[in-house]
């Protein structure tokens, strides 16, 4: 199995887990383009010495590294003769790679596994994705899929504050004078979860894009990711911010002096979709992987990395209150407009 993450690459499996091999991959990535191209064998390597390789597939994803690793490891056991190559990067960087490959004439991915529905929709609207129905489609709620993409986990946008602090307790509190110059929000152009939250606030009559104007007027700052929000609060530079429930839980488990706050009006829930590229040269293996991610086995692996499952028969982390969601159909129609309006306020 090959796992590629942004600017660095590692491998899992019996042949390639040594640190020295990882260092070699980094060196190869920095050599001339011709040398880099010739470093990739024309046919996929075998999983282990003497094991026959029947097929391979390439997954492009913005899903967190521990989750990707857990699912690929489980898939490796279920499909030992399939080679999985994964390129992982944050939403903005992944979109840039996909755009560059399309300009060159061919998208090299077979499967897209993204953070939120808004990030997937442009590829669907351009006809890049295949319609499909997973083998275990009955386990996924109607609100968690489209004809071309299916939810694989539930993310919840919540509040974070210093441990022991009294507030904030709901989204509107972040615009109050008590939090002037001390709130951070993640960048929707970088983090898919923040893009999903923009869809919720931008279309909700109780907030609208005006909510972001009030945040800005109150001195809120934009950071790259939900994890960066948690770091700012933990270091005492911020009094509060928006982050993901998993980011906050992970930090708390590591002893960070922060606490997760479930907003009184509800955490913003969004599903993380997976899709098969229509022109994939390895449609069979791609379908096998996409189907597998929705199995109970894979969902249990996802839950262990901190996320809520899309299946009712897989127990996940404790939900601290109500959840609200996005009118995805309306958000699809207005996502470019919403992002443009957001950029007029926070830049980027």
N, C-alpha and C positions, 0 to 999 in steps of 0.2 A: 504494500500500500504506500502511496506517496501522498504526503500532506504538504501543501504549499500555503504559506500564510504571509501575504503581503510581501515584504521585502526579504523574508527569509524562508528557507525551505528545510523541512525535516522529513524523515521517512519512518514509518512504523513497519514492524515485521521482523522476521528472524534474520534477514540479511543486512539490515541497514539501520540499526538503532544506535550504533556506537557514536560518541561525540566526534571522533576523528572523521567519520564519514560525513557528518553534518557540516564540519568545517570545510571539507573538500567541496561539498555542494555550494557553499557560499563563495568559495574561491572561483569555482567554475562559473557562477552567475556573474562574476565581475570581469570575466575575460571577454575577448572580442566576440562579436555577434556570431561570426562563422564558427568559432570554436564552441560557443554555447550550443549552437544548433547541432553540431556533430556529436555533442556529448550525450544527446538523447538517442537511444537506440531506436531503429526503425520499427521494431516490434517490441511489445511490452515484455518486461522481464518476468520470470517465473516467481511465484510467491515464495517458494523455498526450493532448495536444491533437489532436482529431479521431479518437481511438480509441473505438470503441463498447464500452460496458460491457454484458456479457450477464448477469452474476450476481455476487453477493458472498457472503462468509461471515465469521463472527466466531469467532475462536479465543480461548479463555481458557486461560492457561498459567502454570505456575510454573517452567518451564524457563529456564535462564540466557539472558540477553539476547543474547550473541553467537551462541548456537546458534539461537535463534529467528530472528534477523536473517539468518543464513546460509541457513537452510532456506526462509524466505520469499523471499529473493532468488533462490534456485534455482527455486522454484515460479513466481515472476514470469516467468521466462524460459520455462518449460514451459507456463504457462497465462496468457498476457498479457492475456486478456480477463476474468479473474476478479479481483475486488477482495478483498483479505484485510484484515480489521480484527483486531488482536491486543490483548487486554488482558493484561498480564503483571504478576504480583505474587508474593511468597513464598506458600507453601502456606497459612498461617494467614489472611493477608489475602485471598487468592483465595477461600477457603472462606467468609469473611464476606461477600464480594460476592455469591457465588452464593446464599447463604442469604437475603440481603436481596432479591435479585431474585425468588426463589421466594415470599417473603412477599408481594411486590407482585403476584404472579400469573403471572409468566412469566420463565423463564430465557432470557436473550438470547443465550447462546452456542450455536453450532452444533457446535463441536468442543471437547473438553477434552483438553489435553495436559499431564499432570501428572508429578510427580517420581518417585513410587513407587506400587506397587500398593495399599498401605494407604490412601493418600489418595484413590484412585479407587473403592475398594470401596463406600463408603457410597452413592455415586451409582448404582452398579450394583444394590445391594440394594434401593434405592428405585424401581427400574424406570425411571430417567431415561435409560438408555443403550440404543442400538440394537445388536442382534446383527449382526455383519458379518464377512466374511472378505476380507482384503486381496487384491488382485490378485497380489501376490508373497508370499502366506502361506507358501509352501514354504521361503522363505529364513529364516523365524523359527522357532526351536526351540519345541517343545511346552511347555516350562517357562516361556516368556516371553510367554504370552498367556492370556486367558480368552475366553469367547464374545463379550464386548462390548468388550474392550480388548486392544491389542497393543503389545508393547514396542518402543521406538524407539531406545534407547541403554542402555548398561550403566554404572551408577555403582558405584564401589567405596569403601566407608568404610575408611580407613586411619589410621595414626598419623602424627603430625608432631612433630618435636623440633628443637632448635637445631642448626645445622650443626656437625658434629664431635662431638656428644654421643654417649655410649656407649649409653644406653638412652632410653626403653623399647623393647622388641622384641616385646612381645605385649600383648594386652588386659589381662590380669591385672596387669601391671606398674603400671598406672595407680593401683591401690589400695595400692601399697606405700609405706612411710614416706618413701622417697627423693623421692616426688612429692607430699608433703603440701602442701596449699594452693597447688599449682602446676600443676593440670590443669584443662582446660576441655572441656566437651562441648556440642554444639549442642542447641537446644531442639526436641524432636520436635513440639511444637505450632506451631512457626514454620517449621521446615525439614522438607520431606518426607523427605529422606535420613536425617535423625535419627530420624524416625518409623519408617522401615524398619529402622534399626539397633536400635531399641527392640523391634521384632518379633523380631529375631534373638536378642538377649540375653534378652529376657523368656521366650522359649520354649525356650531351650537349657538342658538340665539342668546343664551345667557352669557356668552363670552365673545365670540366672533374674533376677527383679526384685531379688534380694538383691545382685546385682552393683552396681546403682545405689545401694543402701544403703551398700555398702562405699566406693564412690566419694565419696558425700556425707560419710561419716564421716572420710574422708581429706582433706576440705577441697576437693574438686572443685567448680568453679563452673559454672553454666549460662550460656552466651552465646546470642545469637540464631541464628547461622548458622555453617556450616563455615568460611567466609571469616573470620569473627570469631575463630575458634580460631587460624587461621594468623597473623592479625595479632597476637594476644596473644603467641604464641611468638616471632614475628619481633621484637617490641618488647622482649623479655626479661622480660615480666611472667609468663610461663608456661614451664614446663619441657617440657610435652607436652600432647597433646590428640587428640581424634578429629576428622578432617576428611575431605573427599573427595579422591580422588587427583588429580582435575583442578584443584582449588583449590591443592593443594600444588605441582603441576607448574607451574601458571601463575605462582605466586609465585617459585619457583626461577628460572624463565626471566627474570623481571624483576629478579633479583639479590637476592632476599630471603635473609637468613641462616638459612634453615630447611632441613630435608630431609624427604623423604617416607620413611616406614618401612612396609614391607609386613609386617603382623603374621605371626609364625611360624605361627600356627594358621589363618591365612587372612584375607584382606580380605573384608568383608561386601558381597557383590554384590547389586544390586537393579536391576530394569528400570524404565524410565520409560515409562508407558503412554499411549496415545492412544485416544480414544473419540469416537463420534459421538452427539450428543444425539438421543434418539428423536423428539422433537417439533420438530426443526429444520425451519424453513420453507424452507431451502435445502439439502435432503438431498443433491442431486447434487453441488454444489460442495463440500460438507463431505466427502463420500466421496472426491472427487478429491484434496483436500488430505491426508486421512488416508492414502489409498493412496500418495500421492507420498512421504510421509515415510519409507516403508519401501523405496523404490526405492534402487538402488545409488547413483544420483546424489545423492539427499538424504542417504544414509548417509555418503557421502564428505564431504559438507559438515559433518555432525555430528562426524565424526572429527577434522576440521581444527580444531574448537573444543575439542578435548581429551577426547573421550569414546570409550569402546569401542563399536563397532558391534554390533548384534544379528545382523548378517549375517556368515557365515564368509568370504565373498568380498570383504570390505572390511577391510583391515588398519588396526588402531588403534594407540594408544600402547602402549608396552612394559608388559607385566604382570609385576610384580615377585615373584610367588609364587603360592600357591594362593588360590582364592576359595571362600568358603562362601556359602550363600544361606539364605533364610528359607522355612520351611514356610508358604507364603502362605495355604493353605486354613485352617490352624489359626490363623494370625495374624488372618485375616478374622473368625473367630468370637470372638476375644478382644481385638480392638484397643481397644475402649472401656474394657475392664477394665484393660488394660496401661497405657493413657494415664492413667487415674485413679490407678493405683498409683504411676506415675512422678510424677504431680503431688503425691501425698502426701509424696514425698521431696524433690523439688526445687522444688515450687510452680509458679506461673505460671498 
